[in-house]
């Protein structure tokens, strides 16, 4: 399951980042988004998700959300 299919308010553990784009992979890593890290979906908006990673909240688009396997 990927992050765009996740339930709001529930904490998940990131299993993997599925992308061939090194720039996207390094961007997600800089946010603290990598395997084994807990992530919570705060809400789903039109084509994007608001997520909580570590102490930050981020709005990520559907393309990024689909790359994050939980």
Residue pairs with C-beta under 8 A, 6 or more apart in sequence:
1 69
1 70
2 18
2 65
2 66
2 67
2 68
2 69
2 70
3 12
3 39
3 41
3 49
3 51
3 60
3 65
3 66
3 68
3 69
3 70
4 44
4 49
4 62
4 65
4 66
6 12
6 41
6 49
6 70
7 41
8 41
8 42
8 43
8 44
9 40
9 41
9 42
10 40
10 41
11 38
11 39
11 40
12 38
12 39
12 40
12 41
12 70
13 36
13 37
13 38
13 39
13 70
14 33
14 34
14 35
14 36
14 37
14 38
14 39
14 68
14 69
14 70
15 35
15 69
15 70
16 35
16 69
17 25
17 28
17 29
17 33
17 34
17 35
17 67
17 68
17 69
18 67
18 68
18 69
19 25
19 67
24 64
24 67
28 34
28 64
28 67
28 68
31 53
31 56
31 58
32 53
32 54
32 56
33 39
33 53
33 68
37 53
37 54
38 53
39 51
39 52
39 53
39 68
39 70
40 51
40 52
41 49
41 50
41 51
42 49
42 50
42 51
42 52
42 57
43 49
43 50
44 50
45 59
47 61
47 62
48 59
48 60
48 61
48 62
48 65
49 59
49 60
49 62
49 65
50 57
50 58
50 59
51 57
51 58
51 60
52 58
